[in-house]
Amino acid sequence: MGRSIVIGDVHGCARELSELLSLVGPTRDDQVCFVGDLVARGPESHGVLRLFREVSGKAVLGNHEERLLEAHRARFRGESGSPLGKNHEAVMRELDESDWALLDALPLYLDLPEHRARIVHAGVNPAIAFKKQDAWTLTHIRSVDSDGKPSERAGDESWAASYRGEPHLLFGHDARRRLQLHPWATGLDTGCVYGGSLTAIVIPAGETLPFPSERRDLLVSVRARDAYYQGRAAAV
């Protein structure tokens, strides 16, 4: 087994993903993994999935894939489903049946046992065991509220600040905070679609994640070519 390359939220930024992959140079021995939200908000969701296939990528389900899949299933049943914005409607028209099958097969988490790590899209409730986490928490959490409940609001502190492993958790979803380097968790959403950057962590074969001060040496980033989406996260 070679390196494990874990890439943050791509959100349809195919040109940046292509540039990042060129910098990292994955080989057949490496595994290329994604933290979810491969698609939507950026300009080339179908192009991202094409690159994903070219590198035999693995990914977990993000909240944007979940939203699109719910709409796709509802329309297949002849139902209207929840309304979508213009951007998501455009992605619905862009994807073909093989793309939908790919998204539908995405798991909620991926284990990297050789690194004693696990990939989730958003995170976990640090107060309960992983086997008790629900799908909403894994795909939406950003913080824990005053009642100890998972929240998708940014809050004063990321859930990851109080998480204690193992496994080390690699996650995305929190573009407001950008890169997060906690003792037992690494946040890789650096806001590419908002004009930030696209970031990967490249873990050497058979190694575990080092302390935060040393973890920066494993990061590779490319700057976004544009701010493709103007949203709340773009202001931070």
Backbone bond lengths (Angstrom), bond angles and torsions (degrees), N, CA, C in turn:
res aa  C-N    CA-C-N  psi(-1)  N-CA   C-N-CA  omega(-1)  CA-C   N-CA-C  phi
1 M - - - 1.456 - - 1.516 109.81 -
2 G 1.321 116.56 137.81 1.455 121.74 178.11 1.516 111.91 -93.48
3 R 1.321 115.78 -143.16 1.458 121.41 -178.35 1.535 110.82 -77.89
4 S 1.328 114.40 161.21 1.461 120.78 169.30 1.522 107.23 -111.74
5 I 1.322 115.82 120.60 1.459 122.59 -178.35 1.517 106.80 -108.67
6 V 1.326 117.17 113.51 1.464 121.75 -176.85 1.520 108.49 -112.31
7 I 1.326 116.31 122.34 1.461 122.75 -171.29 1.525 110.37 -111.87
8 G 1.331 115.14 138.66 1.462 121.79 179.93 1.513 113.72 -72.20
9 D 1.319 116.73 -173.49 1.457 124.14 -174.87 1.530 110.78 -58.78
10 V 1.327 117.03 118.86 1.466 121.78 -177.16 1.528 111.37 -89.80
11 H 1.317 117.82 -39.95 1.470 122.91 176.16 1.531 113.11 51.43
12 G 1.320 116.71 46.65 1.453 119.64 174.23 1.521 115.67 76.63
13 C 1.326 117.75 10.57 1.476 121.08 -179.42 1.525 109.33 -88.47
14 A 1.327 116.26 76.54 1.458 121.64 -172.75 1.524 112.75 -67.75
15 R 1.321 118.02 -38.70 1.463 119.94 -178.47 1.531 110.76 -64.89
16 E 1.311 116.37 -41.81 1.462 119.86 178.34 1.525 111.52 -67.20
17 L 1.324 116.70 -37.92 1.462 119.56 177.38 1.522 110.22 -64.08
18 S 1.323 117.66 -43.07 1.459 120.85 178.41 1.531 110.79 -60.20
19 E 1.328 116.25 -42.23 1.462 120.07 179.37 1.529 111.23 -65.68
20 L 1.329 116.30 -41.95 1.465 120.10 179.59 1.524 111.02 -63.56
21 L 1.318 117.04 -43.27 1.463 120.25 179.35 1.525 111.16 -64.06
22 S 1.326 116.90 -35.38 1.466 120.09 176.90 1.522 110.87 -64.58
23 L 1.326 116.83 -38.42 1.467 120.40 179.09 1.527 111.70 -68.24
24 V 1.315 115.65 -42.37 1.468 120.17 -176.56 1.527 111.25 -76.34
25 G 1.339 116.64 -35.68 1.455 121.18 178.13 1.510 114.54 62.43
26 P 1.356 118.43 58.14 1.465 118.94 179.80 1.521 112.23 -62.19
27 T 1.322 115.76 141.15 1.462 122.55 176.27 1.525 109.55 -106.20
28 R 1.307 116.51 177.75 1.471 120.10 179.13 1.522 112.10 -64.34
29 D 1.323 117.08 -23.67 1.454 120.26 -179.57 1.524 112.88 -81.98
30 D 1.328 117.49 -17.07 1.457 121.52 -178.73 1.522 110.79 -84.21
31 Q 1.327 116.59 156.49 1.459 120.84 169.53 1.526 108.30 -115.02
32 V 1.339 114.83 134.04 1.457 121.47 -178.13 1.529 108.13 -109.39
33 C 1.326 115.61 118.76 1.460 121.13 -174.75 1.525 109.87 -122.78
34 F 1.330 115.66 154.25 1.460 122.22 -178.09 1.529 109.45 -129.32
35 V 1.337 115.64 148.82 1.463 120.48 -177.14 1.528 112.89 -89.28
36 G 1.328 118.00 12.52 1.457 121.26 180.00 1.512 112.40 96.55
37 D 1.337 115.86 176.69 1.467 122.76 -172.05 1.529 110.26 54.24
38 L 1.303 114.76 51.69 1.466 121.37 172.44 1.516 110.66 -66.02
39 V 1.327 116.28 -33.57 1.462 121.65 -168.65 1.522 111.58 -118.77
40 A 1.339 114.82 169.70 1.466 125.80 172.68 1.524 112.21 80.71
41 R 1.328 113.77 149.37 1.459 126.37 -179.83 1.526 113.73 76.39
42 G 1.326 118.94 -38.78 1.455 121.54 176.60 1.519 111.85 -87.12
43 P 1.347 117.47 -179.17 1.460 121.26 -169.29 1.526 116.95 -84.71
44 E 1.355 119.12 -18.43 1.466 119.09 -169.02 1.527 111.74 -140.66
45 S 1.319 116.10 67.57 1.462 119.28 -179.62 1.522 112.02 -62.15
46 H 1.335 116.46 -44.14 1.468 119.27 179.59 1.524 110.67 -62.74
47 G 1.332 117.75 -37.19 1.464 121.47 177.68 1.509 112.63 -64.92
48 V 1.324 116.61 -36.02 1.467 119.89 176.53 1.524 110.37 -64.23
49 L 1.322 116.75 -43.31 1.464 119.45 179.42 1.528 111.71 -66.05
50 R 1.317 116.87 -32.41 1.470 119.69 174.92 1.530 110.39 -63.02
51 L 1.325 117.86 -46.44 1.464 121.32 177.89 1.526 110.99 -64.34
52 F 1.312 115.85 -38.02 1.467 121.52 177.46 1.528 110.27 -56.64
53 R 1.323 116.04 -45.00 1.460 119.59 179.30 1.528 111.82 -68.31
54 E 1.320 116.36 -37.16 1.468 120.12 -178.04 1.522 112.19 -61.87
55 V 1.335 117.44 -32.20 1.468 120.44 -179.45 1.525 111.40 -100.19
56 S 1.345 116.62 12.86 1.478 121.37 -177.69 1.519 110.52 50.80
57 G 1.328 115.01 48.83 1.456 120.81 -174.06 1.514 114.20 -67.57
58 K 1.317 113.60 160.21 1.457 122.88 171.16 1.526 106.52 -124.05
59 A 1.317 116.53 148.97 1.463 119.17 -179.37 1.517 110.06 -154.73
60 V 1.326 115.58 159.82 1.457 121.49 171.62 1.523 108.83 -102.49
61 L 1.318 115.57 164.00 1.452 121.99 -179.67 1.523 110.34 -73.24
62 G 1.330 116.14 126.51 1.452 121.34 173.73 1.515 111.08 -98.35
63 N 1.330 117.13 167.32 1.455 119.65 -179.04 1.525 112.35 -66.40
64 H 1.339 118.41 -26.89 1.462 119.70 177.97 1.529 111.24 -75.68
65 E 1.315 117.98 -38.74 1.469 119.58 172.71 1.535 110.03 -61.44
66 E 1.330 115.94 -41.53 1.458 120.22 179.73 1.531 110.84 -60.72
67 R 1.332 117.08 -44.71 1.459 121.08 -178.95 1.530 111.29 -62.40
68 L 1.330 115.67 -44.19 1.460 120.13 179.98 1.525 111.63 -66.25
69 L 1.328 116.31 -41.43 1.464 119.78 179.55 1.526 111.50 -63.27
70 E 1.326 116.94 -39.83 1.462 119.90 178.53 1.522 110.72 -61.23
71 A 1.340 116.38 -42.23 1.463 120.34 179.16 1.522 111.30 -67.49
72 H 1.321 116.27 -40.48 1.467 120.84 -179.66 1.525 110.78 -64.05
73 R 1.314 116.98 -42.44 1.465 120.68 179.65 1.524 110.96 -67.04
74 A 1.334 116.05 -40.77 1.463 119.73 179.89 1.531 110.42 -62.21
75 R 1.319 117.41 -42.76 1.461 120.41 -178.24 1.531 111.10 -70.03
76 F 1.325 116.08 -32.03 1.463 119.62 175.93 1.530 110.55 -63.62
77 R 1.349 115.37 -32.96 1.466 120.30 178.58 1.530 112.04 -84.51
78 G 1.336 116.96 -1.08 1.454 120.54 -178.99 1.509 113.49 81.82
79 E 1.334 117.60 18.42 1.458 122.54 179.90 1.530 109.49 -102.91
80 S 1.315 116.33 158.24 1.461 120.10 -179.62 1.526 111.92 -78.43
81 G 1.332 117.69 -37.29 1.458 121.04 -179.83 1.519 111.95 69.80
82 S 1.324 116.27 -173.98 1.461 121.18 179.48 1.530 109.32 -72.60
83 P 1.328 117.25 142.48 1.472 119.52 -179.37 1.525 111.73 -66.37
84 L 1.323 116.25 146.46 1.460 122.43 178.28 1.524 109.59 -114.93
85 G 1.326 115.83 153.02 1.446 120.55 173.99 1.514 111.15 -75.35
86 K 1.347 116.13 173.25 1.460 121.04 -177.01 1.525 111.97 -59.66
87 N 1.340 116.70 -39.25 1.461 119.61 -177.75 1.518 111.46 -64.02
88 H 1.318 116.55 -45.75 1.462 119.28 -179.61 1.527 111.61 -69.27
89 E 1.340 116.61 -33.73 1.459 119.25 175.66 1.529 110.66 -62.39
90 A 1.327 116.58 -38.57 1.464 120.19 178.04 1.522 111.10 -63.91
91 V 1.340 116.92 -39.47 1.469 120.54 178.11 1.520 110.16 -66.00
92 M 1.325 117.36 -38.90 1.468 120.64 177.72 1.523 111.03 -55.45
93 R 1.331 116.99 -38.87 1.468 120.88 -179.51 1.521 111.90 -78.52
94 E 1.333 116.41 -25.20 1.467 121.25 -174.60 1.525 112.46 -77.99
95 L 1.321 117.25 -34.38 1.462 120.62 -173.29 1.525 111.58 -81.49
96 D 1.340 115.43 143.77 1.463 119.85 176.17 1.525 109.66 -102.73
97 E 1.313 116.30 -178.86 1.465 119.66 -173.48 1.532 112.42 -64.11
98 S 1.336 116.96 -34.24 1.467 118.44 177.82 1.531 110.45 -67.29
99 D 1.337 117.06 -33.15 1.462 120.16 176.02 1.523 111.03 -66.41
100 W 1.333 115.84 -43.18 1.468 119.02 179.17 1.529 111.06 -63.03
101 A 1.315 116.75 -38.99 1.466 120.21 178.50 1.524 110.82 -64.19
102 L 1.333 116.44 -39.11 1.461 121.09 177.96 1.528 110.25 -61.87
103 L 1.333 116.55 -48.46 1.464 120.22 -178.65 1.526 111.36 -64.51
104 D 1.318 115.89 -38.97 1.460 120.49 -177.26 1.524 112.18 -65.53
105 A 1.330 116.87 -23.89 1.466 121.06 -177.72 1.538 113.12 -89.87
106 L 1.333 117.93 -1.96 1.465 119.52 -176.60 1.528 110.95 -68.79
107 P 1.330 118.16 133.51 1.460 121.76 178.78 1.527 111.09 -83.44
108 L 1.314 116.32 169.51 1.462 121.26 177.38 1.527 112.31 -78.94
109 Y 1.317 117.46 -22.51 1.467 120.10 177.80 1.516 109.62 -154.59
110 L 1.317 114.50 159.10 1.468 122.02 176.33 1.525 108.36 -130.57
111 D 1.303 116.88 132.33 1.457 121.41 176.70 1.525 110.99 -94.75
112 L 1.318 115.49 138.89 1.462 123.20 172.62 1.528 106.78 -118.57
113 P 1.334 116.86 76.32 1.468 120.01 -172.18 1.512 113.86 -61.48
114 E 1.360 117.16 -29.51 1.465 119.31 -179.97 1.520 112.23 -67.04
115 H 1.345 116.14 -18.20 1.464 120.85 178.12 1.530 111.92 -111.96
116 R 1.324 116.28 3.58 1.470 122.03 -174.77 1.536 109.53 51.92
117 A 1.332 115.09 49.34 1.461 122.09 -176.00 1.518 110.13 -135.99
118 R 1.325 114.88 163.27 1.463 121.80 179.04 1.522 107.64 -143.27
119 I 1.335 116.70 142.01 1.459 122.50 177.88 1.525 109.06 -104.79
120 V 1.331 116.57 129.06 1.461 123.23 170.71 1.525 106.97 -131.39
121 H 1.316 117.04 163.24 1.460 117.07 -179.70 1.520 112.20 -76.01
122 A 1.337 116.98 -55.91 1.464 120.24 -172.79 1.519 112.85 -106.01
123 G 1.328 117.82 -43.57 1.459 119.45 -179.53 1.509 112.73 149.16
124 V 1.318 115.48 -158.51 1.465 122.37 -177.70 1.524 109.37 -140.53
125 N 1.306 115.07 162.93 1.461 121.07 167.56 1.524 106.68 -81.92
126 P 1.328 118.92 112.76 1.469 120.51 -174.14 1.521 114.13 -63.61
127 A 1.341 117.37 -14.78 1.459 120.41 -174.26 1.523 113.42 -84.35
128 I 1.333 118.37 -11.56 1.459 119.42 -176.60 1.522 110.90 -128.47
129 A 1.313 115.67 160.17 1.461 121.65 -178.66 1.524 110.41 -66.44
130 F 1.325 115.53 153.88 1.462 119.75 -176.03 1.523 111.97 -60.59
131 K 1.308 117.73 -38.87 1.461 120.36 -176.60 1.524 112.26 -65.44
132 K 1.345 117.03 -14.21 1.455 120.89 178.81 1.535 112.63 -99.08
133 Q 1.320 117.74 -0.78 1.461 120.79 178.39 1.526 109.54 -69.74
134 D 1.327 116.93 141.83 1.467 119.28 176.44 1.522 110.29 -97.65
135 A 1.322 115.14 167.70 1.465 120.54 -174.86 1.522 111.66 -63.70
136 W 1.330 117.53 -37.30 1.471 119.66 -179.91 1.522 110.49 -61.28
137 T 1.322 117.62 -43.70 1.463 120.99 179.98 1.519 110.45 -61.72
138 L 1.312 117.66 -46.23 1.460 121.08 -177.17 1.522 112.52 -63.32
139 T 1.328 117.54 -26.17 1.462 120.60 -176.22 1.531 114.12 -107.39
140 H 1.355 118.74 -6.81 1.464 119.48 -173.76 1.527 116.21 -133.07
141 I 1.298 120.35 -21.84 1.460 121.20 -171.52 1.532 112.25 -61.55
142 R 1.328 115.72 140.79 1.465 121.91 168.66 1.533 111.35 -126.68
143 S 1.319 115.99 -27.06 1.461 120.01 -179.35 1.522 108.71 -152.87
144 V 1.311 115.90 178.10 1.461 122.79 174.72 1.524 106.93 -117.36
145 D 1.331 117.28 128.66 1.465 119.49 -175.34 1.519 111.88 -78.67
146 S 1.319 116.31 -178.15 1.468 121.67 -174.97 1.522 112.62 -66.03
147 D 1.339 116.43 -18.78 1.462 120.71 177.15 1.525 112.35 -92.69
148 G 1.338 116.29 3.77 1.459 120.31 -179.67 1.513 114.09 81.10
149 K 1.347 117.31 15.99 1.455 121.04 -178.56 1.527 110.76 -100.11
150 P 1.333 117.34 146.32 1.462 120.26 177.22 1.526 110.95 -60.39
151 S 1.319 116.54 139.57 1.450 121.70 -179.82 1.521 109.53 -134.58
152 E 1.338 116.37 145.19 1.460 119.31 175.44 1.523 111.56 -88.00
153 R 1.326 117.73 -3.26 1.460 121.21 174.30 1.529 109.67 -73.21
154 A 1.333 115.75 153.57 1.461 119.15 -179.14 1.521 111.33 -63.58
155 G 1.337 117.30 -40.67 1.455 120.32 -179.36 1.518 112.11 66.56
156 D 1.314 115.26 -179.62 1.461 119.98 179.48 1.519 112.38 -74.48
157 E 1.324 116.59 -27.09 1.458 120.51 -174.39 1.518 109.73 -145.58
158 S 1.303 116.66 140.93 1.456 121.50 176.16 1.524 110.44 -65.85
159 W 1.329 115.58 147.37 1.469 119.86 173.08 1.520 110.70 -54.24
160 A 1.347 116.61 -31.74 1.466 121.90 -173.24 1.520 112.87 -67.81
161 A 1.335 117.08 -20.85 1.466 120.03 -179.07 1.523 111.72 -66.75
162 S 1.334 116.99 -28.14 1.463 119.94 -178.63 1.525 113.04 -107.42
163 Y 1.337 117.15 2.61 1.464 120.30 177.97 1.521 110.37 -75.38
164 R 1.315 115.60 137.52 1.457 121.76 175.37 1.526 108.96 -126.78
165 G 1.322 116.62 124.35 1.456 121.73 -177.73 1.506 110.94 -94.10
166 E 1.321 116.87 -167.71 1.430 129.46 12.90 1.532 109.75 -88.76
167 P 1.380 115.02 164.32 1.460 128.93 2.21 1.525 112.72 -79.36
168 H 1.313 115.90 159.14 1.457 121.35 170.72 1.527 107.44 -67.63
169 L 1.340 117.28 133.64 1.456 120.70 -178.25 1.521 111.18 -102.58
170 L 1.328 115.26 130.46 1.461 123.36 174.68 1.521 106.86 -108.81
171 F 1.342 117.22 126.98 1.455 119.92 -171.02 1.532 111.13 -147.06
172 G 1.334 115.56 173.23 1.461 122.28 177.59 1.508 110.26 -132.07
173 H 1.354 117.39 -136.90 1.454 124.78 166.85 1.525 115.57 75.26
174 D 1.318 120.06 -15.68 1.465 121.24 -171.41 1.525 109.90 -116.65
175 A 1.333 116.24 69.96 1.464 120.82 -175.68 1.514 112.97 -66.22
176 R 1.338 118.59 -24.82 1.459 119.71 179.10 1.523 111.78 -62.31
177 R 1.323 116.53 -38.42 1.466 119.55 -178.62 1.526 112.19 -87.16
178 R 1.328 116.76 -12.71 1.458 121.80 -178.13 1.537 110.04 56.14
179 L 1.319 117.89 -141.58 1.466 120.75 -174.98 1.533 110.41 -63.04
180 Q 1.336 114.97 131.94 1.469 120.71 177.19 1.525 109.06 -125.30
181 L 1.308 115.42 125.63 1.461 121.29 178.42 1.526 108.63 -123.02
182 H 1.318 115.44 91.62 1.456 122.51 178.81 1.530 109.07 -101.43
183 P 1.320 117.35 163.87 1.474 118.71 -178.71 1.523 114.04 -54.71
184 W 1.355 117.16 -38.26 1.458 119.95 -175.35 1.530 113.58 -123.54
185 A 1.325 116.89 15.28 1.462 119.96 -179.62 1.523 109.77 -154.63
186 T 1.341 115.13 147.86 1.466 122.11 179.81 1.515 109.38 -131.04
187 G 1.335 116.65 119.46 1.454 122.77 178.48 1.515 111.01 -96.61
188 L 1.335 116.98 124.60 1.465 122.10 -170.40 1.525 114.17 -112.41
189 D 1.332 118.59 8.45 1.460 119.33 177.08 1.523 108.58 -84.63
190 T 1.310 116.65 101.18 1.461 121.21 -179.48 1.529 111.66 -106.19
191 G 1.331 116.22 26.13 1.450 122.59 166.39 1.510 116.36 67.43
192 C 1.319 118.27 40.51 1.460 120.13 -178.22 1.520 112.09 -57.00
193 V 1.316 117.53 -46.21 1.459 120.48 -175.31 1.525 112.15 -67.33
194 Y 1.337 116.95 -19.04 1.460 121.69 178.60 1.529 112.37 -94.92
195 G 1.329 116.92 8.43 1.450 120.10 -179.19 1.510 113.95 97.77
196 G 1.322 117.54 9.45 1.457 121.97 178.84 1.522 111.87 -86.07
197 S 1.311 116.88 -114.61 1.456 120.68 179.49 1.521 109.47 -148.80
198 L 1.330 115.43 165.28 1.459 122.61 174.24 1.520 107.06 -109.20
199 T 1.326 115.87 127.00 1.468 121.09 -170.49 1.518 111.78 -123.92
200 A 1.330 115.26 140.83 1.463 122.72 172.76 1.519 108.86 -124.91
201 I 1.308 115.67 149.17 1.457 120.64 168.21 1.520 106.82 -110.49
202 V 1.312 116.16 129.90 1.466 122.49 -175.09 1.525 107.60 -110.10
203 I 1.327 115.02 107.81 1.462 120.53 -174.60 1.524 108.96 -97.71
204 P 1.323 118.19 121.08 1.469 120.24 -179.93 1.525 111.82 -60.11
205 A 1.300 115.57 153.53 1.465 121.90 -177.84 1.525 111.00 -53.89
206 G 1.321 115.82 127.80 1.447 122.15 173.17 1.508 116.12 74.59
207 E 1.327 119.16 2.44 1.461 121.42 -177.43 1.523 111.23 -98.53
208 T 1.340 115.62 156.43 1.454 121.59 174.79 1.520 109.17 -97.45
209 L 1.321 116.40 169.90 1.457 121.13 -178.94 1.526 109.95 -74.39
210 P 1.327 117.50 127.72 1.468 120.02 -179.52 1.525 111.98 -77.62
211 F 1.335 116.42 179.62 1.454 121.61 176.68 1.531 109.40 -61.62
212 P 1.346 117.31 157.13 1.467 120.04 -176.42 1.521 115.21 -51.38
213 S 1.310 117.65 -39.69 1.465 119.85 -177.29 1.523 112.13 -63.08
214 E 1.327 117.55 -29.53 1.463 122.08 179.83 1.531 112.62 -94.84
215 R 1.333 116.17 -15.74 1.458 120.53 -175.16 1.527 111.66 -69.48
216 R 1.312 117.06 -27.27 1.469 120.75 179.91 1.528 111.93 -58.79
217 D 1.316 116.35 -29.09 1.464 119.58 -179.25 1.525 112.53 -67.27
218 L 1.333 116.84 -15.28 1.462 121.19 -178.27 1.525 112.36 -94.55
219 L 1.332 117.95 -2.19 1.454 122.25 -173.45 1.525 112.11 -91.04
220 V 1.334 115.10 142.00 1.465 122.44 173.51 1.527 106.78 -131.52
221 S 1.332 117.40 130.44 1.461 121.06 -177.70 1.524 111.02 -134.54
222 V 1.332 115.11 152.40 1.462 121.40 169.48 1.521 107.90 -128.51
223 R 1.324 116.32 143.15 1.448 121.06 179.30 1.529 110.74 -74.00
224 A 1.324 115.52 145.63 1.461 120.55 174.47 1.525 110.14 -66.50
225 R 1.303 115.78 143.62 1.469 119.52 178.32 1.518 112.14 -79.84
226 D 1.323 116.71 -15.72 1.454 120.63 -178.95 1.527 108.16 -162.39
227 A 1.325 116.04 164.72 1.461 120.90 168.04 1.524 106.29 -93.00
228 Y 1.312 116.26 97.18 1.458 121.25 -170.82 1.518 112.96 -77.75
229 Y 1.316 115.82 -25.87 1.474 119.37 -174.88 1.521 108.73 -135.12
230 Q 1.319 115.60 129.85 1.458 121.37 178.57 1.522 108.05 -99.63
231 G 1.323 115.87 104.89 1.458 120.74 -179.48 1.507 110.22 -139.83
232 R 1.319 115.47 -174.83 1.470 120.36 -176.88 1.521 111.40 -60.77
233 A 1.331 117.22 -37.45 1.461 119.66 -177.18 1.514 111.82 -69.11
234 A 1.322 117.43 -21.15 1.459 120.52 -175.82 1.518 112.49 -68.20
235 A 1.325 117.15 -20.82 1.462 120.42 -175.94 1.517 112.99 -80.48
236 V 1.303 117.75 -10.81 1.469 121.02 -175.93 1.518 110.64 -113.48
